[in-house]
Amino acid sequence: MKFAASLGHSMTPTHDPEKRSLFSNRIMRSVRRLQRPLGVLTDARRCSTAIFLLAATGATSGQESSPAAPTLTLELNALQASDKGCRLTFIVTNNLKAPLDKAAFEIALFNQAQVVDRITVLDFKDLPQGKTKVRRFDLGDTDCSKIARVLVNDATECSGAGVDPKACIRQLNPTTKSGVQFGS
């Protein structure tokens, strides 16, 4: 860092693509200036020196990381046997741009032969914007050990002020921490 400062370069990373490009060009000129007194270096060494300097300063190829797209994250967290059958535990985070007054999903349960065994609707109720909630559903007469896959088939309810009714399915980000395949 002292070396870059001695060349007149700031070590503060920038998020402005134009400044980053100018910064990268200055680094490359400095690398070339340093290489002249050292004699001719191989292309591989020049490249590795440039990569090192770019990585050390936080500069990238000019691509900005865009803010995360609004999503509704639905995690299948656990499947547990219960007195009623099988208890599915979900963790849901509403990162859409608005609160949901009601969200419900039609899910399909597949057995180990990948045949649909059951289709049901799970009502996640209200989901405030930016909030994470845990929801549990007991599925009667269902053996957890026979569930191989859970598919989010559709969003049967997706309502809230300014919410597109298709946002719950289009912007759904299904994940799992259980050993069961989960997705849409």
N, C-alpha and C positions, 0 to 999 in steps of 0.2 A: 504494500500500500504506500509506503514511503517512496518507493521507486516511482510509482505512477504519479504521486504528488510532485516529485522532483522533476518530472517531465511536464508539469503544468496541468495534469489531469485530476479531476475530482473523482473521488472513489464512491460518491453517493449514487446508488442505482437510480435510474430514471424509468418512468413508465410511459414517457412520451416517445412514440416510435421514431419521430424525426430526430429528436435529440439522441436517442439510442443509436440510430444509424450514424450520426455525426460522431458520436463517442466511439463507436466501433471503428470507423475510418481513422480516427486519431490514433487509436491503439495500433492498428495495422501499420500506419506510418511510423510510429515509434518502434515497432518490432523491426521494420525494415532498416531504420536508422541504426538500431543496435546491432543488426546482423552485419552491416558493412564492415565495421572494424574487426569483427570476429572472423571474417573471411566468408567464403561461400558456404552456406548451409544447405543441406538437402531439403527438398520440398516437404518431406515428411516431418522434418524438424521444424520448419517454418510453420507448417500446419498445426503441429502439436503446441508450439509456442503461442500461436494465435488463439487456439481453442482454450488453452490454459488462462490466458489473459481475459478472454471473453467470459469464461466461467467464473473467474475470480471477481469480476466486476458486476456480475448479475445481468450482463447484456445477453440478449437472445437474438434470434434471427429476424427480429422486427415484428414477430407475431405477438399481439397482446392477448392476455388471457381475458376472455370476455366474462362478464358477471354470470354467475350460474343461472340457468334458465329456471323459471318457477316450476316447481315439481310438487307432487303429492307422493311422498315416500311411504310405501306400505311394506313393512317387514314382517314376514312370517317368522316369529321368534321361537315358538315352541309348539309341539303337539304332545299332549299328556293324556293318559287314560284318566277318566273321571267316572263318577257314579252313573252318570247319564250316558256315557259313551266315550267320545273323544273331545278334549278341550283344545281349541286352537287359540293361541295367544298371538296377537298382532301388536306391533308398535307402529303408529301412524304419525307422520309429521306433515303438517300443512304448510308448505312453502309456496303456495300459490299466492297471488297478489291480493287475496280477499279471504275473509272467513267463510266457512261452509256452514250453512244452517242444517244441511243434511247430506250425508254421503252414504251410499249403500252399493255393494258390489255383488254381482252374481258370480259365484265360484263353482268350478267343477272339480270334483275329487276323482282322481284316477287311481286304479289299483295297480299292483305290480305287473300285470299283463298290459298296462297302458290303456285299459278300457275304462270309460267313464262309469263310475260307480254311483255317483250322486251329484246333483246340481242343487244348490241352495243360494239364498240371498242373505248376506250379512249386513246388518245396519250399523254403521259406525257413528250414527247420530251427528251431533254438531262437532265441527273441528275448527277452533279458532286459528286465525292466521298466525304462523310462526310458532305454534304450540305443538308439542309432542304428547300423545296420549297412548295409553295401553288399553286395548280392548280384548276381552275374552269371549269366546263363543263355544258353548257346549253343543256338540252334534250328537243327538241321541241315536242309539243303535249303530254307532260307527266305531270300528276298531282302528285305532291310530296306527297300529303296526301294519295294516293293510293299505295305508295311504302312501303312494309312491310319488304323487305329483299333485299340486294344487294350481289350478289355472284361474286367473281372474278373467272371466269371460266377457263381462261388460260392467259398466257403471249404471245401475238401475235408478239411482238418485244422485244428483249433483246440483245442489241449489244453494244460492247465497246472493247477496246484493252484488251485481256486476259480474257474476260468475257465468262463464259459458257452460251450458249443461254437458258439453263433451270434454271439458277440461279435466275432469276426474279420471277419464280413461286415456285421453291423449297425453296428458302430462304425468301419468302414473309411472313411478319408479319402483318396481317390485324388487325386493331383496329378501334373502333368507338367512337365518342363523340356525335353522333346523336342518336335519339331514334329508329333508324332503325338497324335491325340485319345486320352485315357485316362480311364477311369472305370468305375463299376459300375452 
